[in-house]
Every structure is written in C-alpha cells, then in structure tokens.
Amino acid sequence: MESNQEKKLSDLLNGIPVITISGSQDVTISSIIIDSRRVLPGSMFVALRGTQTDGHQFIETTVNAGASAVLCEALPEKLNDKVTYIQTEDSAAAMGMIAAAFYGHPSQKLSLVGVTGTNGKTSVATFLFQLFRALGYRCGLLSTVQNQIEDEIIPSTHTTPDAVALNKLLSEMLEKNCSHVFMEVSSHSVAQHRITGLHFAGGIFTNITHDHLDFHKTFDNYIKAKKGFFDQLPKSAFALVNVDDRRGSVMVQNTRAKVETYSLQTLASFKGKIISDTLAGMHMEINQQEVWFRVIGRFNAYNLLAVYGAALLLGESSGAVLTELSNLKSPPGRFEQFHSADNIVGIVDYAHTPDALENVLETITHLRHGNEKVITVVGCGGNRDAEKRPKMAAIACKYSNLVILTSDNPRYEDPLDILEQMRKGVPAQDYKKTIVIPDRREAIFKAGLEANPEDIILIAGKGHENYQEINGVKHHFDDKEVLLEVFKKHLSN
C-alpha cells in the first residue's frame, strides 16, 4: 500500500521489539510494502515468511529498487550501507505495530468492534454496520463480502486485509468522519498478526466448529487463534461471548476486557427467546421485550442477540436499537430468499461448514408446514479442510428429500476427487436420493427441474460470491443469477 504521507523511521520504531538495527533511523519512510515488486524509493520492505514464499529471498531485489529500510527476521549476509536493516523476532507482529504508527493509530480514534467465530461473523458485522448507520452514525465495514465506507464499496480479497492495508482503510474511514467500524476477525488474521497494533473497543464471539484445519492443522490451534483475539483486547474494551457455545467461556479466560454474555438457553447479560419463526419473519423476546424481525432462523436469533448486546455496550438505548434491528435484512448470500412465479422458494446461503449447513437446513425443516420437498445443492471448496467433505454430504442427506452434490470452488483440485470424498459421507439408505453433477450450473438447473410449487431449493456454499475458482482462474458464476434463470424457465414452461 503506497501512501502520500511520510514518517521518520525512528518514530515508527518507537516501542517495537527489535534485535538489531543496522543503519540510520533518521531516514524517511514513504510507504510500507510486503510485495517486493511494488517497492519504490523510500519504501520500507517487510520480509514475511509466508506459506508459499519467504520474503527474505527478495531483500536484495528491494534494496536495488530503492528501499530505504528492510524489516526482517534474518539479516542478509551482505548489507548495503545506504539501507537501514531492522531485525526482529517476528516481522508480521512488528509490521502490525509499525503500520498502525505509520497511519497515525487510526483505530485509537474509532470505536472499532471485531467479530470472530466460525459462523455468523459476516451477518453480525453487517447488521452492526446497518444498525449504527440507521442510528445516525457514519460507519465503516470490513467483511468477507466487502469493505465499505458509508455507501462506498471497496471489494475485499480476504476476511481480514493485511496490517498495512487494514490501517490504511481505517485511516480513510477516519478521514471520512466515521466514528464506528465493524470488522470480521478471522483466525488467520490473528495467527498472522494482521490485527496486531489495533485498538478495539470490543470483541464478539459467535461460535466455533471445525474449519480451516488446512491452515491451523489441529482444532486446538484453531481455538487458540480465536482466543488470541480476546487475549489482545485492552481493559477498556468489552468481550461479548455466546455462552450457549461450550467454548464461549474458554475464549475469555485470559482477557483483560469486561466480559458480557448472550444466550438463547441460559442466563446471560443479553437473553433471547424465539416465540415464532416463519418464512415471513421471526418473533423474539429479548431481555423481556417482544420484537418482530425480518430475518429468520435460530442462527439469526443468535446474530441479533450479539448485535443488540454490542450496541448497548457501545452506549445505545435498548428501545432505539430494537426498533432499527426490526427493519434489517440479511446480508447478501446469507439465507437470501427468492420466490418463483409458481411459488417455489429458493434460498442462497454461504454455508460452507458442516455446522453452518446444519443450521440452515434445520431452519428450513422448522419452516416447512406441509409436504414440501427440500432440494439441496451443495459442494466443497478445493485446497481446504478435506475432513468436512463427507460430513457436509451426510448433513445434506439428513435434512433433504433430494441432494445434488456439485462443484464449489475446486481451485487446484480435481472436482471429481472432491465429489468422491463427499459421496463417501452419503449413508447407504440415501444413495437413491443423491445425484452427483460436477457442473454447478447444470446442478442448479436440475434442482429447478425436480422442484414443484411450494418446494424449497437450497443452494449452499458460495452465497455472495460471484465467481468460481478453477485452476487459479476466477470465472464469473453467481448462484443467485442462475437460480433466477431457473425460475424464469419455470415461468415459461
């Protein structure tokens, strides 16, 4: 990320744990860069050890390109006397603190709230963004779907951007007079120090189930990464946790923040109860006040409780919060409903973990009022946690009358290999109601062909995504667009 601002290196290194510094600290830094190809004269190059490449091998290239300083964990054998080398134990952690200083610590001047957990992060962060805008605040959003400054949409590539991009975005939000920013905090971002150096007003824990084991290797490591976010919260912050998840209390064991809780099942600071749940909306009681919401499903009841609790902890009044919450709609690709002219219900959802898929299908089961068929179209992403593939198929079979296994984002894997692993989770008694169609478009059309009026089609796994990633290339593909094509075809038949 380039910037038109400049900072003296000595100011950026204030309070940073370093092993050695070779060269002058009086140099001026014009940008902090992690991609060696983007180094310009005056840049500080940060050598990060990544999963694919090690930035240390590009140090000489960046020095030749005019880098004024290099932040690294291991010094190169040959040092250039015109360059300042800063050796630190952890380049990523140091970069987080340096990036915050470079942009003037924007998070300290904002009410920044982070949301972490396996499922619900996007919904909670987006609901908070919508709610606080409705309450009259200027807000920023950092989410899987998109980054947003008020109405300006900035496409996102990761759940959490790198530390430099993140601080740059926060400084832009501050420049545009935002007072509140709501962001998803992924387990990767904690483990990779992307949020190091940020000051949070609060943190929210939604739930935790098996995911991202391709990166974290063990479930224990995954839990530790999520918990690491709460360990970093300052004493002035709040830590709001879902105590119906048995690991909710684990998350806040070592936090300095003020712990608050939310629940549908037990006593909590923010207690909810579902009175009724239909395709039209959900009637709930929250802290003894009855409210009707446009969003539906038990999983959304938890999301609403988290949002309600966070808003009150940020100083808002219960009445104003519940009034505005009752008008909110689900974020794109999160239990997003479509209806055909002949009354087939289509639901597009991002559910790509076993737990998320079960939540969505359980909700659909509760919403059925007759003999409607449930037709589920589902796949699993390539180069990701393979353990969940048979589980996803088994869950789809448990709740559906017809299951169509198809491609998601195969990435660099053979789609047929992924589908074979999914098929292993299909119980013998469910073979007859399971079809394998590798082409996702064809699979969605097949679902439409099999559906009758009143039936419910669930297309799971990609939600808001408008692409399909195959062999490193992103091809345009939007589940919603294809579903609407299917519904048009129904109209013409």
Wavefront OBJ file of the C-alpha trace (Angstrom):
o trace
v 0.000 0.000 0.000
v 1.586 3.275 -1.036
v 0.783 6.463 0.792
v 1.386 10.136 0.093
v 2.447 10.597 3.710
v 5.952 10.199 5.092
v 7.216 9.254 8.532
v 10.631 9.230 10.133
v 11.835 5.686 10.766
v 12.753 6.427 14.395
v 9.093 7.401 15.073
v 7.829 4.174 13.514
v 10.179 2.022 15.608
v 9.163 3.568 18.934
v 8.163 0.675 21.240
v 8.846 -2.033 18.610
v 10.796 -5.051 19.934
v 13.944 -5.275 17.799
v 17.043 -7.491 17.933
v 19.394 -5.223 15.981
v 19.265 -2.082 13.844
v 21.913 -1.564 11.191
v 21.956 1.899 9.616
v 20.392 5.288 10.301
v 16.993 5.723 11.961
v 16.820 9.241 10.548
v 15.630 8.068 7.134
v 12.158 8.981 5.879
v 9.714 6.197 5.017
v 7.124 6.918 2.320
v 5.380 3.503 2.219
v 5.383 0.061 3.842
v 5.469 -2.763 1.298
v 5.217 -6.561 1.590
v 5.207 -7.281 -2.172
v 8.793 -6.909 -3.426
v 7.524 -5.983 -6.923
v 5.903 -2.819 -5.589
v 8.888 -1.351 -3.752
v 9.722 2.257 -4.664
v 12.488 4.599 -3.457
v 11.698 5.483 0.163
v 9.788 2.248 0.891
v 10.225 0.023 3.901
v 10.175 -3.582 2.703
v 8.849 -6.134 5.187
v 10.186 -9.663 4.668
v 7.430 -12.056 5.741
v 7.688 -15.816 5.903
v 4.511 -16.948 4.093
v 3.003 -20.359 3.382
v 4.045 -20.149 -0.297
v 7.123 -17.867 -0.353
v 9.644 -16.319 2.016
v 10.071 -12.562 1.607
v 13.669 -12.798 2.839
v 14.753 -14.109 -0.563
v 13.658 -10.821 -2.173
v 15.543 -8.431 0.150
v 18.357 -7.735 -2.334
v 15.842 -7.070 -5.133
v 14.042 -4.474 -2.997
v 17.301 -2.800 -1.980
v 18.197 -2.487 -5.671
v 14.732 -0.968 -6.276
v 15.479 1.808 -3.757
v 14.056 0.564 -0.445
v 15.215 2.831 2.392
v 14.649 0.225 5.112
v 14.158 -3.518 5.448
v 12.294 -5.199 8.302
v 13.312 -8.852 8.623
v 13.831 -11.800 10.945
v 17.195 -12.838 9.493
v 19.732 -10.297 8.194
v 21.161 -10.896 4.714
v 24.867 -11.781 4.520
v 25.657 -8.602 2.581
v 24.323 -5.290 3.956
v 24.008 -2.117 1.881
v 25.294 0.866 3.903
v 22.630 3.137 2.340
v 19.803 0.979 3.744
v 18.598 0.558 7.336
v 18.008 -3.069 8.354
v 15.750 -3.783 11.322
v 15.965 -7.336 12.649
v 13.040 -8.501 14.759
v 11.843 -11.831 16.111
v 8.521 -11.681 14.226
v 8.245 -9.490 11.104
v 4.434 -9.815 10.917
v 3.876 -8.714 14.536
v 6.329 -5.804 14.197
v 4.716 -4.772 10.891
v 1.308 -4.542 12.581
v 2.625 -2.054 15.113
v 4.653 -0.119 12.521
v 1.668 0.088 10.138
v -0.530 1.454 12.944
v 2.114 4.116 13.736
v 2.606 4.971 10.029
v -1.087 5.812 9.634
v -1.316 7.642 12.981
v -3.006 4.860 15.023
v -6.450 5.331 13.410
v -8.069 2.515 15.446
v -7.486 4.502 18.646
v -9.699 7.300 17.295
v -12.541 4.997 16.198
v -14.951 2.684 18.005
v -13.603 -0.499 16.394
v -15.511 -3.728 17.103
v -14.207 -7.119 15.957
v -16.378 -10.192 15.378
v -14.832 -13.666 15.442
v -16.175 -17.232 15.288
v -16.691 -19.958 12.695
v -20.185 -18.893 11.576
v -22.092 -15.607 11.800
v -19.174 -13.164 11.505
v -20.403 -11.528 8.299
v -24.010 -11.262 9.471
v -23.106 -9.759 12.863
v -20.605 -7.250 11.412
v -23.025 -6.260 8.603
v -26.006 -5.941 10.972
v -23.930 -3.710 13.277
v -22.890 -1.560 10.299
v -26.513 -1.225 9.113
v -27.792 -0.598 12.642
v -25.331 2.153 13.542
v -25.888 3.897 10.215
v -29.646 3.784 10.910
v -28.911 5.281 14.348
v -27.230 8.235 12.622
v -23.511 7.391 12.767
v -21.005 7.383 9.920
v -19.590 3.854 9.746
v -17.077 1.550 8.133
v -17.371 -2.189 7.462
v -14.614 -4.764 6.928
v -16.137 -8.102 5.917
v -15.793 -11.183 3.721
v -18.395 -9.796 1.332
v -16.953 -6.313 1.004
v -15.258 -3.418 2.735
v -17.427 -0.342 2.928
v -17.063 3.301 3.956
v -20.637 4.561 4.250
v -22.036 3.931 0.705
v -18.623 3.479 -0.949
v -17.904 -0.211 -1.591
v -14.335 -1.499 -1.707
v -14.111 -5.170 -2.837
v -12.391 -7.466 -0.346
v -9.995 -10.319 -1.092
v -9.541 -11.713 2.421
v -11.762 -11.839 5.501
v -9.201 -9.539 7.132
v -6.757 -7.472 4.983
v -3.020 -7.398 5.823
v -1.937 -4.980 8.580
v -0.823 -2.233 6.171
v -3.986 -2.364 4.037
v -6.084 -2.530 7.200
v -4.569 0.560 8.821
v -4.783 2.432 5.508
v -8.500 1.591 5.278
v -9.080 2.631 8.887
v -7.289 5.951 8.272
v -9.507 6.551 5.210
v -12.577 5.809 7.332
v -11.359 8.309 9.901
v -10.712 10.933 7.176
v -14.304 10.423 6.001
v -15.565 11.138 9.531
v -16.542 7.596 10.501
v -16.975 7.099 14.230
v -17.633 3.327 14.254
v -16.046 0.448 12.330
v -17.220 -3.172 12.443
v -14.928 -5.909 11.188
v -14.720 -9.659 10.876
v -11.654 -11.048 12.609
v -10.606 -14.362 11.069
v -8.479 -16.947 12.837
v -5.873 -16.484 10.068
v -5.652 -12.749 10.826
v -4.901 -13.423 14.492
v -2.317 -16.136 13.749
v -0.673 -13.981 11.059
v -0.653 -10.796 13.205
v -2.826 -8.827 10.764
v -4.679 -7.234 13.707
v -1.591 -6.675 15.884
v -1.293 -2.989 16.790
v -5.043 -2.287 16.523
v -7.060 -0.874 19.412
v -10.501 -2.497 19.766
v -13.475 -1.042 21.630
v -14.979 -4.519 21.793
v -14.850 -8.108 20.581
v -17.699 -10.550 19.858
v -17.504 -14.369 19.803
v -20.245 -16.132 17.826
v -19.403 -19.881 17.936
v -16.705 -22.346 16.989
v -16.838 -25.556 14.948
v -14.304 -27.431 12.807
v -12.984 -25.242 9.982
v -9.707 -24.074 8.421
v -7.821 -27.160 9.619
v -5.916 -26.970 6.322
v -4.220 -23.878 7.831
v -4.300 -24.472 11.591
v -3.655 -28.253 11.368
v -5.450 -29.025 14.662
v -8.748 -27.914 16.181
v -6.838 -26.886 19.316
v -4.687 -24.472 17.267
v -7.841 -23.058 15.682
v -9.386 -22.422 19.123
v -6.139 -20.806 20.338
v -6.138 -18.454 17.335
v -9.708 -17.307 18.049
v -8.907 -16.953 21.761
v -5.814 -14.904 20.836
v -8.101 -12.085 19.707
v -9.686 -11.799 23.170
v -6.281 -12.100 24.863
v -5.248 -8.928 22.987
v -8.265 -6.805 23.976
v -7.494 -3.846 26.274
v -9.034 -3.384 29.717
v -11.260 -0.605 28.312
v -12.942 -2.981 25.806
v -15.871 -5.369 26.147
v -15.744 -9.087 25.300
v -19.221 -10.332 24.350
v -19.488 -14.115 24.081
v -22.140 -16.676 23.159
v -22.330 -18.845 26.303
v -24.518 -21.437 24.555
v -21.317 -22.453 22.757
v -19.348 -24.518 25.244
v -16.137 -22.758 24.252
v -17.547 -19.297 24.858
v -16.105 -19.142 28.377
v -12.737 -20.515 27.133
v -12.404 -17.547 24.765
v -12.358 -15.044 27.629
v -10.304 -16.982 30.206
v -7.348 -14.604 29.921
v -8.920 -11.424 28.589
v -8.490 -8.075 30.336
v -11.715 -6.832 28.733
v -15.064 -6.638 30.533
v -16.848 -9.944 29.849
v -20.537 -9.924 28.869
v -22.672 -12.822 27.609
v -25.603 -13.616 25.314
v -27.746 -16.743 25.133
v -30.978 -18.380 23.997
v -30.692 -21.205 26.546
v -29.331 -19.917 29.818
v -28.985 -16.820 31.999
v -26.922 -14.132 30.294
v -26.443 -10.366 30.113
v -28.496 -10.440 26.894
v -31.103 -13.214 26.894
v -33.305 -14.146 23.950
v -36.183 -16.482 23.242
v -37.758 -17.391 19.884
v -41.555 -17.125 20.063
v -42.250 -18.000 16.409
v -40.221 -18.416 13.221
v -41.699 -18.429 9.692
v -40.526 -17.642 6.158
v -42.022 -14.161 6.638
v -40.067 -13.306 9.799
v -39.182 -14.138 13.395
v -40.919 -13.119 16.617
v -38.493 -12.942 19.566
v -38.264 -11.844 23.144
v -35.004 -10.052 24.005
v -34.379 -9.051 27.610
v -38.146 -9.325 28.239
v -39.107 -7.134 25.263
v -41.012 -8.676 22.333
v -39.889 -7.757 18.810
v -40.640 -8.956 15.273
v -37.662 -9.264 12.899
v -37.482 -9.610 9.129
v -34.562 -12.065 9.352
v -35.340 -15.669 10.222
v -33.758 -18.779 11.725
v -32.281 -19.765 15.074
v -28.774 -18.869 13.882
v -30.012 -15.332 13.159
v -31.559 -15.168 16.637
v -28.008 -15.532 17.977
v -26.716 -12.943 15.499
v -29.384 -10.449 16.584
v -28.576 -11.013 20.269
v -24.888 -10.359 19.600
v -25.706 -7.147 17.720
v -28.175 -5.985 20.386
v -25.662 -6.648 23.167
v -22.789 -4.911 21.381
v -24.936 -1.850 20.618
v -25.934 -1.464 24.274
v -22.313 -1.940 25.371
v -21.404 0.876 22.956
v -23.847 3.131 24.806
v -27.026 2.916 22.709
v -30.529 2.675 24.198
v -32.470 -0.602 24.080
v -35.622 0.893 22.505
v -33.821 2.640 19.633
v -31.704 -0.446 18.921
v -34.653 -2.879 18.804
v -36.682 -0.510 16.608
v -33.915 -0.319 13.990
v -32.989 -4.014 14.253
v -36.545 -4.994 13.389
v -36.075 -3.426 9.921
v -32.789 -5.091 8.998
v -32.414 -7.574 6.132
v -29.894 -10.417 5.854
v -26.564 -9.616 4.141
v -26.182 -10.816 0.521
v -25.908 -14.590 0.258
v -26.914 -15.212 3.869
v -30.234 -17.114 3.844
v -31.230 -14.919 0.905
v -34.712 -15.855 -0.339
v -36.139 -15.842 -3.860
v -39.626 -16.914 -4.964
v -40.640 -18.161 -8.403
v -43.943 -17.161 -10.001
v -45.261 -20.675 -9.315
v -44.225 -20.375 -5.636
v -41.021 -22.377 -5.443
v -38.775 -20.983 -2.695
v -35.064 -20.624 -3.493
v -32.548 -19.953 -0.722
v -28.928 -18.985 -1.413
v -26.608 -19.324 1.571
v -22.862 -19.146 2.180
v -22.972 -22.228 4.455
v -19.654 -23.952 3.747
v -19.023 -25.714 7.068
v -20.927 -28.725 8.454
v -22.311 -26.659 11.335
v -23.472 -23.790 9.106
v -25.136 -26.203 6.658
v -26.919 -27.985 9.505
v -28.108 -24.640 10.945
v -29.597 -23.607 7.596
v -31.232 -26.976 6.913
v -32.631 -27.217 10.454
v -34.155 -23.763 9.953
v -35.714 -24.860 6.646
v -37.085 -28.004 8.369
v -38.767 -25.884 11.057
v -40.222 -23.561 8.417
v -41.913 -26.358 6.449
v -45.644 -26.555 7.015
v -46.644 -29.463 4.789
v -45.154 -31.952 2.355
v -42.797 -29.553 0.558
v -39.656 -31.221 -0.757
v -36.278 -29.829 0.287
v -33.745 -29.994 -2.556
v -30.158 -29.194 -1.551
v -27.379 -28.293 -3.988
v -24.007 -28.371 -2.216
v -20.287 -28.728 -2.872
v -16.989 -28.249 -1.033
v -14.053 -25.991 -1.866
v -10.743 -27.364 -3.121
v -7.423 -26.960 -1.262
v -9.295 -26.579 2.014
v -10.094 -28.790 5.001
v -10.965 -32.172 3.434
v -12.307 -33.613 6.721
v -15.578 -31.762 6.348
v -16.434 -33.113 2.861
v -18.178 -36.388 3.844
v -19.815 -34.601 6.805
v -21.353 -31.973 4.519
v -22.886 -34.677 2.306
v -24.213 -36.609 5.315
v -25.879 -33.485 6.748
v -27.435 -32.594 3.372
v -28.903 -36.131 3.165
v -30.239 -35.992 6.736
v -32.471 -32.975 6.061
v -33.231 -33.167 2.317
v -35.546 -35.098 0.007
v -33.063 -34.738 -2.840
v -29.336 -33.926 -2.658
v -27.301 -32.760 -5.645
v -23.555 -32.849 -4.982
v -21.676 -30.418 -7.226
v -18.544 -28.273 -7.582
v -17.916 -25.278 -5.334
v -14.536 -23.558 -5.917
v -12.342 -26.552 -6.851
v -9.264 -24.286 -7.012
v -6.307 -26.569 -7.884
v -8.037 -29.873 -7.047
v -9.883 -32.192 -9.411
v -13.630 -31.569 -8.783
v -14.305 -35.290 -9.224
v -11.907 -36.140 -6.374
v -13.705 -33.681 -4.072
v -17.105 -35.096 -5.037
v -15.895 -38.656 -4.453
v -14.799 -37.662 -0.921
v -18.209 -36.062 -0.320
v -20.019 -39.116 -1.654
v -18.343 -41.266 0.994
v -20.463 -39.452 3.594
v -23.760 -40.446 1.945
v -25.484 -43.167 4.058
v -26.387 -46.327 2.098
v -30.120 -45.715 2.568
v -29.738 -42.280 0.909
v -27.960 -43.362 -2.304
v -31.218 -43.196 -4.288
v -31.905 -39.557 -3.375
v -28.353 -38.356 -4.099
v -27.163 -37.193 -7.525
v -23.627 -36.112 -8.475
v -23.490 -33.342 -11.111
v -20.000 -31.740 -11.288
v -21.175 -28.731 -13.356
v -22.666 -26.283 -10.829
v -24.926 -24.539 -13.342
v -26.308 -27.869 -14.528
v -26.814 -28.929 -10.896
v -28.897 -25.825 -10.100
v -30.976 -26.340 -13.268
v -31.559 -29.978 -12.252
v -32.821 -28.762 -8.845
v -35.274 -26.477 -10.646
v -36.415 -29.315 -12.899
v -37.164 -31.516 -9.870
v -38.991 -28.783 -7.901
v -42.759 -28.362 -7.689
v -44.737 -25.414 -6.277
v -44.112 -24.957 -2.522
v -40.823 -26.914 -2.669
v -37.668 -25.354 -1.226
v -34.335 -25.304 -3.088
v -31.222 -24.590 -1.003
v -28.059 -23.647 -2.900
v -25.276 -23.760 -0.327
v -21.592 -22.919 -0.131
v -20.941 -19.794 -2.202
v -23.540 -17.263 -1.096
v -22.425 -13.761 -2.097
v -19.535 -14.958 -4.306
v -19.925 -14.121 -7.995
v -17.143 -16.345 -9.269
v -15.990 -19.949 -9.415
v -12.274 -20.514 -8.933
v -10.845 -23.264 -11.165
v -7.082 -23.856 -11.536
v -6.269 -20.392 -10.194
v -8.678 -18.598 -12.549
v -11.856 -16.922 -11.286
v -14.722 -17.440 -13.767
v -17.919 -15.423 -13.382
v -20.533 -17.512 -11.616
v -23.347 -16.288 -9.384
v -25.720 -18.780 -7.697
v -28.431 -16.104 -7.495
v -28.244 -15.299 -11.220
v -28.503 -18.978 -12.158
v -31.393 -19.546 -9.725
v -33.323 -16.618 -11.211
v -32.712 -18.052 -14.709
v -34.170 -21.346 -13.470
v -37.228 -19.531 -12.110
v -37.735 -17.720 -15.446
v -37.650 -21.093 -17.184
v -40.328 -22.342 -14.766
v -42.487 -19.382 -15.795
v -42.177 -20.209 -19.495
v -42.962 -23.925 -19.053
l 1 2 3 4 5 6 7 8 9 10 11 12 13 14 15 16 17 18 19 20 21 22 23 24 25 26 27 28 29 30 31 32 33 34 35 36 37 38 39 40 41 42 43 44 45 46 47 48 49 50 51 52 53 54 55 56 57 58 59 60 61 62 63 64 65 66 67 68 69 70 71 72 73 74 75 76 77 78 79 80 81 82 83 84 85 86 87 88 89 90 91 92 93 94 95 96 97 98 99 100 101 102 103 104 105 106 107 108 109 110 111 112 113 114 115 116 117 118 119 120 121 122 123 124 125 126 127 128 129 130 131 132 133 134 135 136 137 138 139 140 141 142 143 144 145 146 147 148 149 150 151 152 153 154 155 156 157 158 159 160 161 162 163 164 165 166 167 168 169 170 171 172 173 174 175 176 177 178 179 180 181 182 183 184 185 186 187 188 189 190 191 192 193 194 195 196 197 198 199 200 201 202 203 204 205 206 207 208 209 210 211 212 213 214 215 216 217 218 219 220 221 222 223 224 225 226 227 228 229 230 231 232 233 234 235 236 237 238 239 240 241 242 243 244 245 246 247 248 249 250 251 252 253 254 255 256 257 258 259 260 261 262 263 264 265 266 267 268 269 270 271 272 273 274 275 276 277 278 279 280 281 282 283 284 285 286 287 288 289 290 291 292 293 294 295 296 297 298 299 300 301 302 303 304 305 306 307 308 309 310 311 312 313 314 315 316 317 318 319 320 321 322 323 324 325 326 327 328 329 330 331 332 333 334 335 336 337 338 339 340 341 342 343 344 345 346 347 348 349 350 351 352 353 354 355 356 357 358 359 360 361 362 363 364 365 366 367 368 369 370 371 372 373 374 375 376 377 378 379 380 381 382 383 384 385 386 387 388 389 390 391 392 393 394 395 396 397 398 399 400 401 402 403 404 405 406 407 408 409 410 411 412 413 414 415 416 417 418 419 420 421 422 423 424 425 426 427 428 429 430 431 432 433 434 435 436 437 438 439 440 441 442 443 444 445 446 447 448 449 450 451 452 453 454 455 456 457 458 459 460 461 462 463 464 465 466 467 468 469 470 471 472 473 474 475 476 477 478 479 480 481 482 483 484 485 486 487 488 489 490 491 492 493
